[in-house]
């Protein structure tokens, strides 16, 4: 069965347009409640969201769907995605839902779903939900006496802050560390600055005034310009940028240089190795991670296992093969000693722990390898994907021949937008650039 609703990170699209409409959201609540009914008794679901205006609409519709099939619901208000994963377990819920489109603009929204173990659903369960979405759910409606109840729960932000703080050694303090944190006007606009302050840091706050329409707008992990400027202005030791739902992070060093997820994984992996905390002699990342990371890990006796793009695939590989460190170049860092999904704040705290322990500037601690030239360009399209076109395929074959053994080529459709992503990397930057440009031009001619 071909997927119709789920992409690489839940269901996502433009708010109030298919499939992110209130009627679909209500039906998703019904279908998820039915698909995950694996025990006797009443099921419990927790619903979190980021700060998008459309979150109210989707939340209300999902509550209606859940309660209509007899599922009790806890509503948390704006909290990060990893907080929802954590609360699903700590509240002994059967279902966790995060309403967010992550790093996308406010016009978009999405629905991420977690099982009772706090992990995102498997492909098999998502397909079973899709089958239910395409069926008549009326026969499955609960009797009037069996309808679910819904209520808002307080104190969840404090729970998450304490959870994040406990991932650090008890005697570690950030006293005197100057931190600029950009929350992207998103889900972590309260919890991230408060957690850093409670740990002793001097905190400068950006992106903490959400109005429903400014999430990720010229701020956050996908737009670090303001963070860089603020770090330099305040002479901060580090800048931390989260995305809309705070499951990813990038860092800015004291010189205003951006540190991506590949460098952060290198920092955490070698730190864990030194402490004897790595469960496997390596980490898991995606096909998009830089070749420089792979070489660095190899020089340090560690391996890099690569997966498809999407943090869920990283997590699945980690769980299957016993790794405890993984992530994506974009800043999804998964440390499954602590969390079941990417956690931007926890990842940032682990990096701060290394910086504090070594007593060196972030620019030294977090620059572990020189990335090989990597060029990534996106081609937007409407209608059918142009990837299967014969001329495009010929262009790709020619590019692979030109690269030979000198680099890597990755071409893939985005799982969340109507984009084709073209990435090439290698030691010869001129060759890599030409390869990408030629494929992009071929795609544009077909997509036009």
Secondary structure as UniProt FT lines:
FT   STRAND          6..7
FT   TURN            8..9
FT   STRAND          10..14
FT   TURN            15..16
FT   TURN            18..19
FT   HELIX           22..35
FT   STRAND          43..49
FT   TURN            53..54
FT   HELIX           55..68
FT   TURN            69..70
FT   STRAND          71..78
FT   HELIX           81..90
FT   TURN            91..92
FT   STRAND          95..99
FT   TURN            102..103
FT   TURN            106..107
FT   STRAND          108..114
FT   TURN            116..117
FT   HELIX           123..133
FT   HELIX           138..140
FT   HELIX           144..146
FT   STRAND          150..152
FT   HELIX           156..165
FT   TURN            166..167
FT   TURN            170..171
FT   TURN            175..176
FT   STRAND          178..182
FT   TURN            184..185
FT   TURN            187..190
FT   HELIX           191..198
FT   TURN            199..200
FT   STRAND          202..206
FT   TURN            215..218
FT   TURN            221..222
FT   HELIX           225..234
FT   STRAND          238..242
FT   TURN            244..245
FT   STRAND          249..253
FT   TURN            254..255
FT   STRAND          258..259
FT   HELIX           261..274
FT   TURN            275..276
FT   STRAND          282..286
FT   TURN            287..288
FT   HELIX           291..299
FT   TURN            300..301
FT   STRAND          303..307
FT   HELIX           311..321
FT   STRAND          325..327
FT   TURN            329..330
FT   STRAND          333..335
FT   TURN            336..338
FT   HELIX           344..358
FT   HELIX           362..365
FT   STRAND          373..380
FT   HELIX           386..388
FT   HELIX           390..403
FT   TURN            404..405
FT   STRAND          407..413
FT   STRAND          419..426
FT   HELIX           429..447
//
